[in-house]
Amino acid sequence: METTTPYNTKENNIDLWEAWIDMQNSGKNQRGTLYIIGDVVINNRILRPFLVKKEAVHPTKDELLLEVIPHIISENGYTVEVFYSEELQSPNQYKSITIYSGNIQIAKITEIEVLL
């Protein structure tokens, strides 16, 4: 059976994305905060984009999908930084992070550093 994805892939000219987990150890419970930071090129200097969770068509438990809002990613324009954070129940909660602008994939992060 062939599977297809409803998303188009478009490489952003800037590939500056980082993800890390800052661990907060409290007794037996190991909780952490996931931080994601990256640069996008936009075509509107007034608007400030941000990252939100995206609903998955075929969700997997260990993949985080994020979306740049508003959808103003451009080939040429202004570089701006976007940021996302989320408290995690476990440092192994996500194995990968995929970032979209609308249905266009602009980044995929598979290495998430854990800071103790």
C-alpha positions as CSV (number, residue, x, y, z in Angstrom):
1,M,0.0,0.0,0.0
2,E,1.4,3.4,-1.0
3,T,1.3,6.2,1.5
4,T,1.4,9.9,0.5
5,T,1.7,13.0,2.5
6,P,-0.7,15.9,2.0
7,Y,2.1,18.4,2.7
8,N,4.4,20.0,0.1
9,T,8.1,20.3,1.1
10,K,9.9,23.6,0.6
11,E,13.4,24.2,1.8
12,N,13.8,27.5,3.7
13,N,17.0,29.3,2.6
14,I,18.1,29.5,6.2
15,D,18.6,26.3,8.1
16,L,19.1,27.6,11.6
17,W,16.8,25.5,13.8
18,E,17.7,24.2,17.3
19,A,15.8,22.1,19.8
20,W,16.8,21.2,23.3
21,I,15.3,20.0,26.6
22,D,16.2,21.7,29.8
23,M,15.7,19.0,32.6
24,Q,14.3,19.9,36.0
25,N,14.9,17.0,38.3
26,S,12.7,16.9,41.3
27,G,13.1,13.6,43.2
28,K,12.0,10.6,41.1
29,N,10.1,12.7,38.6
30,Q,12.2,13.9,35.6
31,R,10.4,16.7,33.9
32,G,11.8,19.0,31.3
33,T,11.0,21.9,29.1
34,L,11.4,21.6,25.3
35,Y,12.7,24.7,23.6
36,I,12.7,25.3,19.8
37,I,14.2,28.3,18.1
38,G,14.7,29.1,14.4
39,D,14.9,31.7,11.7
40,V,12.4,32.2,8.9
41,V,12.3,34.6,6.0
42,I,9.1,36.6,5.8
43,N,7.7,39.0,3.2
44,N,6.1,41.4,5.7
45,R,8.2,43.4,8.1
46,I,5.2,44.5,10.3
47,L,3.9,41.0,11.2
48,R,5.6,38.9,13.8
49,P,5.3,35.1,13.1
50,F,5.1,32.5,15.9
51,L,4.9,28.7,16.3
52,V,1.9,26.7,17.3
53,K,1.1,23.0,17.5
54,K,-0.3,21.6,14.2
55,E,-3.0,18.9,14.1
56,A,-1.6,15.8,12.4
57,V,-3.5,14.0,9.6
58,H,-1.9,10.7,10.7
59,P,-0.6,11.5,14.3
60,T,2.3,9.6,15.8
61,K,3.0,9.9,19.6
62,D,6.7,10.7,19.3
63,E,6.6,13.4,16.6
64,L,5.8,17.1,17.3
65,L,4.3,19.1,14.4
66,L,4.5,22.9,14.6
67,E,3.2,25.6,12.3
68,V,4.5,29.1,11.6
69,I,1.5,31.5,12.0
70,P,0.7,33.6,9.9
71,H,1.7,31.8,6.7
72,I,4.0,34.5,5.4
73,I,7.2,32.5,4.6
74,S,9.0,33.9,1.5
75,E,12.0,33.1,-0.7
76,N,13.1,36.7,-0.2
77,G,12.5,39.2,2.5
78,Y,13.3,39.7,6.2
79,T,14.8,37.2,8.6
80,V,13.0,36.9,11.9
81,E,13.4,34.5,14.8
82,V,10.5,32.3,16.0
83,F,10.4,30.5,19.4
84,Y,8.3,27.6,21.0
85,S,8.4,26.0,24.4
86,E,6.4,23.1,26.0
87,E,6.6,21.3,29.3
88,L,7.3,17.6,28.8
89,Q,6.2,14.6,30.9
90,S,9.4,12.7,29.8
91,P,12.6,13.7,28.0
92,N,11.8,11.0,25.4
93,Q,8.4,12.4,24.6
94,Y,9.4,13.5,21.1
95,K,11.8,11.8,18.6
96,S,11.4,14.4,15.9
97,I,9.9,17.9,15.3
98,T,8.5,19.0,11.9
99,I,7.8,22.6,11.2
100,Y,5.3,23.8,8.5
101,S,4.0,27.0,7.0
102,G,0.5,26.0,6.0
103,N,1.0,22.7,4.2
104,I,4.6,23.4,3.3
105,Q,7.3,21.6,5.4
106,I,10.1,24.1,6.1
107,A,12.2,22.2,8.6
108,K,12.6,18.8,10.3
109,I,14.6,18.4,13.5
110,T,15.7,14.9,14.5
111,E,18.4,15.8,17.0
112,I,17.1,17.1,20.4
113,E,19.8,17.8,22.9
114,V,19.1,17.1,26.6
115,L,20.6,19.5,29.1
116,L,21.0,18.2,32.6
